[in-house]
């Protein structure tokens, strides 16, 4: 494993919790294998390989052996000591104790420990200090610290990266809102200019000069129609320009919307992957810890019974999974860094396009309005002399003559119409349908200030058995009428008489009331004649039913 990896560095730092381990950096002064050549550091009772003879036992060296100088021993003890307990030996202890010296030389050489009588390691103090087996406590402690440190680093970097992603999204949202406003502005201007163009084009097609207009009016009206036509062309050009600009703004706006969505989604994906990687790394460490503890327990039981029996799971394999999960977490971190770099580049590109597009829109509006409206002053200038050249008196002279002729014709027509109406009224009151007619007074209880008054009327009795009364013969609109088939004659004090009408409708039937109309003839004689005619009419109407 690479020592730059915190987990690998931890594993390379120590191989046992309670005994000296090999110095990984020291170069061998004799023919002993180096750290790289010998593989993982072994402690007494472990299965470290390599040696000088066929039995795998190195010859004892004197305390003057350069491999066992004080500095080397101190570095070895520092690496081999557990992270949570103080060192059990010092360099001077090793130099004073020959058995510790032998164990240290074997650890440096990466060979198996020297077996004692009956294959018992109790004669080797270094092996006894190591727990007489492959104790993983120190390694697990260091790996725990490394995993914790790595997780803290990942959390800190992820927090910073989330903040950077939030800044990018906030910037995109702000710019997107600004682009939406620009798109609405340009789009509204385009719609307005198009509406102006259509309205002015329709106005230019209107007929302004009539057939009756003279030689001074027609040129003026032509010049007046030319003004909305020129304005319509100008607004039409502006509408086309604005539509193109609006399309460009909307296209960039869609790119902003897509970028906002993708950056949000991408940030969520990598952050979820990192969180998943952290959980997987923690799970792998817990599994490795449990396997190491099981292996240590199995080694302890085998030593006590004197029988060799390996653990159910290999700590080396679970450590491999720990490394793989670490690498997988690193891959997610690399993806997050690459994602942020790509997102920054994308946002910078979009922002540059937005600034450039905004400048282009403003410049196009300024130049487009100036060019489109340039012909309008000429059209307006041409209108002024044409309007001032209108000869009002000449134009109105013909109209005055026509008005006189029209007035005379209207007066003659009115007189003829009056005669026609008078003839029609005379024909109406001379109809053979009339049996009797003449002036009459009708009592109106609602008229007058004293609760009633006589109203002048003209009464008509028809052959159909109806009595109609009008205000006068000159006003042929009837005021009211009675159907004699539903009436009874009631004699009053001459020249007054009454007609009682029954069955005039649902309201009168429900209420049980009758309608009473009081008449007053101009004289008693006329009253008698009206009474005779009305009784005959009532009899005839009832006989018909």
Buried (B, 14 or more C-beta within 10 A) or exposed (E): BEEEBBBBBBBBBBBBBBBBBBBBEBEBEEEBBBBEEBEBBBBBBBEBBBBBEEEBBBEEBEEEBEBBBEEBBBBBBBBBBBBEEEBBBEBEBBBEBEBBBBBBBBBBBBBBBBBEEEEEBEEBBBBBBBBBBBBBBBBBBBBBBBBEEBBEEBEEBBEEBBEBBEEBBEBBBEBBEBBBEBBEBBBEBBBBBBEBBBBBBEBBEEEBBEEEBBEBBBBBBBBBBBBBBBBBBBBBBBBBBBBBBBEBBBEBBEBBBEBBEEBBEBBEBBBEBBBEBBEBBBEBBBBBBBBBBBBBEBBBEBBEEEEEEEBEBEBEEBBBBBBEBBEBBBEBBEBBEEBBEEBBEBBEEBBEBBEEBBEEBEEBBEEBBEEBBEEBEEBBEBBEEBBEEBEEEEBEEEEEEEEEEEEEEEEEEEEEEEEEEEEEBEEBEEEEEBBBBEEBBBBBEEEEEEEEBBBEBBBBBBEBBBBBBBBEBEEBEBBEEBBBBBBBBEEEEBBBBBBBBEEBEEEBEEEEEBBEBBBBBEEEEBBBBBBEBBBBBBEBBBEEE
